[in-house]
Each structure stands twice: as structure tokens, then as C-alpha cells.
Amino acid sequence: MRVLVVEDDRELAEAIGVGLRRERMAVDLAHEGNGALERALCTGYDVIVLDRDLPGLHGDDLCAELVRAGCRSRVLMLTAAATIEDRVDGLDRGADDYLPKPFAFAELVARIRALLRRAQPALAPLLAHGDLILDPARRSARRAGRVLDLGPKEFGVLEVLLAAQGRVVPAEELLERVWDEMADPFTTAVKVTVSRLRRKLGDPTVIETVAQAGYRI
């Protein structure tokens, strides 16, 4: 899952970013509206966590611009304004959900995951292939009953491949969905992560490399 956090309070933005990365999400940060809009239109974020009161382009206007541009990212709007009118106005601008400040971090995570489920085609609660089972909600994976000790990137790659249901997933798509903007597009990170993941999954191998196309399960 890749998330863009747009928050002008840099300390809060960093704290949210650290927390979401611990939840195995790839997170980018933006601190003003115009730059956030540019990023959102160039990158396929699953969810955008959007502060309403932003410098430059206001959060309401940013949200409206995303809708006009046909952006498919789900938007969770954050704001210190908690009146019913404020919430209705934000939702009318195109936000998918609304969370007033201050908020509990656990609720933020739950709402982001709920938006992700709405952003994608309906999937079973468990992703499975043969004896390989991944539970996105519990962030756990097993093969033949054995618990797999996966790092965040390994788990993310496995989740994307299982959700693809046999479709070939290009390395570029894995890089965009699982890593953040600090990833070098020419890096071998995807190849190295897939190699580690194969070792942890054991035999027989379930991840196939399709020459000049990508990977599939």
C-alpha cells in the first residue's frame, strides 16, 4: 500500500509517516497543497491523507482538483474543524472519509485500510495460493502452516502478487506500490526483495519470473 500524507505541521507529518511505515505502508510526505497536487497526479497512491488547512492550495481545493483530474486515490481528510458543516463540505469536495483532529492513531490506520479495500476490486479476507496464505488485516503470512518472517517490503511484494491473481506484475508496478518516492527507479531493490522472498517461501517456488515482463504467482 502506498500512501501520501499531506500535512503542513512537519512534526505531525513525520510522526504519521513513521507510524504508517511501521504498519508496512510505503509513505510519502508533502507539506503544502500545490506540491501535493503534483505528486498525487503523477503517482498512483492508494490513499491520500489530506490536511484541510494547507498553505498554498487549500485542502478543499486540492481535493476538488483531484476529482476533476480523475484521480483514483481515496482521500481521507484531516482537520481541526469538527463541525457537521465542515465535514459535509469536505465530503462534498470529493473526500472519501473524514477524521477530525486530534485523532487516535489506531483509528487513522483502520480508516486507511478501509479506504484501501474500497479502492480495489473486492478480494477475499485471505489471499491464498495452494498452501500459501496471507492475511492482510493481521499482516501475517503462512506456508504449509509455517509462519513466515517477512520484512515490510517482502510482505508488500507478496501481497501485490497474490492480489494480482495470476496476472504478471511488472517490476515498475511493484516499485510504485511497495516502495516510496525515495526509491531509485533504476535500483535492483525489487529483484533483490523477490529473491529474498523466494528463499523464505521455500520449495516448490511459487513466484515465477516472466522475461522482460515481471513476476507472477
N, C-alpha and C positions, 0 to 999 in steps of 0.2 A: 504494500500500500504506500502511495506517495502523497504527502500532504504539504500544502503551502500554508504557513502561518503568517498572517498579515496583522501586525501589531506594532504601534508606534512606541510603546513602552518596551525598550530594548531588554530590560531586565526580565520582564514578564515573558517576552517572546523567547528569550533564551531558556527560561525555566520550562516553558511549554515544550520547546524543542527537545530539551534533554529528556523530559518525561515521556514524550511520544517515541523518541528513539529507543528508550528502554522497553517500550511496548512493541518493538520490532517494526516501527514505521520509518520510512525514509522521509526526512523533513527538510524543507527549505524555509528560509525566513525572509520576510520583507517588512520594511518599516514605514513605507509611505505608499499612497494609492497609485500613482502613475507607474512606478516601477513594478508594483504588484500586478497591475493590469497587463503589463508587457509580459511578465513571466507567465501569468495564467493563460495567456493566449498562445504562448509558444510551447508550453509543456502540458502534457496530459495528466494533470493532477487528478487523483481520485476525489479528494476532499480539500476545500479551501476553508480554513478557519479565519474569519474576517472580522476584525475590529471595526466598529461602525465609525468612530470618531478618528479619522485619519488625516494627517496633513496632506496637502496637495489635492488629490482626488478623494472626496468623501466616500466612506464605505458604501453608502446607499447608491451613489452614482457609479461606483466601481461594479457593484452587483448588477445594476441595470445594464451597464456596458457588456458585461459577460453574457447576460441573457440575449442582448441584441446581436452579439457576435456568434451565438450558437454554442457557447462553451458548455461542455457536458459535465464539468466538475460540479459536485454537490457543494453547496455553500452553507456553512454553519456560522451564523453571525453572532459576535460577542459585543456587548455594550453595557455600560454602567447605567444607561437609561432603561428602566424596568417597567414603564407604564404599559398598559394594554395598547395604547395608541402607537407607541414606539415599536412594539412587537409586530403589530398589524402592518405598520408602514414598512418595516424591514422585510416581512414576508411578501408584501405586495411588490416590492422591488425585485423579487426573484430568489430570495434566500429560501433554503430548504428546511432550515431549523434555526432556532434562536436560543441562546443561552445567556442570561443576564450575569453580570459581574456583581459581586465575587461568586465564583463557582467552585464546586468540588472537582478536583482533577479526575477522579474516577468517573464522574458523570460526563465530563468532556470526552474521555476515551470511549465510553459507551455510546455516546451520540455520534462520534466519528465513525465507529464501526457500524452503527445502524445505518448511517448515510451511505457507507460503502456498499452495504448489502442492497440498498435501493438503487445504487448507481450501476450495478452489474446485473446480468441475467440471473434469474433465481437459481441458486445452487443448493445442493443438499447440505445439511448441517455439517456433515463429514465429507471430506474429499477422499476418494479411495481408488486404488488400482491394485487388484489382486490382494496380497497380504499387506499392502502399504496403506496406512490410514492416517490422515492429517485432520486435526480438529482446529479450525481457525479461531474459534471462540476461546478455547483453552490454550491456544498457542502450543500445541503438543503434537508429536508425530510418533507413530509406531510402525514397525515392520515385523510381521510374524510374532506379534505380542511383545517385541523388544522395544523399549523406549529409546528413541533416537535423540542423541545430544547434539542438537543443531544450533549453530550460530544464527544471528538475525538474518544475514544475507542468504545463508543456506536455506533457512526456513522460508524466506520470501521467494526464492527461486523455485523451491519445491511447490509452494502454494500456487504460484502463477502457472507452472507446468501442469499441475493436476487440474486446475480450474479450466485450462485450455481444452481438456477432454480429447486429447489426441491430436490437436492442431499443432503444427510446427510453430514454435515461438522464436522469432529472430533474437539474436543476442542484443541488438539495439533496443528491442522492446523490454527485455529483462533489465537492461541497464536503466531504462527510463522508469520502470515500475518499482524496482527494488532499491536502487541507489538514489542519492540526492545530487544536487547540482555541482557538488564538489568532485564528482566522479569524472575522470578524464575519458572522453568518448573513444579514445584510442587505446585505453587500458586493456589489459588481459584479465581484469577482475572477474568478468563473467566466466571465462574459460577456467580460471583457477578455482572459482567457487563451485562450478559444476563438477570439476574433478574431485574436490574435497567431498562434495555431496555424494558422488558415486561411491567413494570409499566408505562413507558412513552408512549408506543404504545396503552395501554388501551385494553378494551374488544371489540369484542372477541379476544382472544390471537391468534397470528399468528406464534409464534415461538414454535415449538414442540421439546421436549427433547426425543431423542431416546436412550433408556437404553443401556449403555456400547458402544455407537456408536458416539453420538454427538448431533448436533442440525440441524433442517431444517425448512424452511418456506414452 
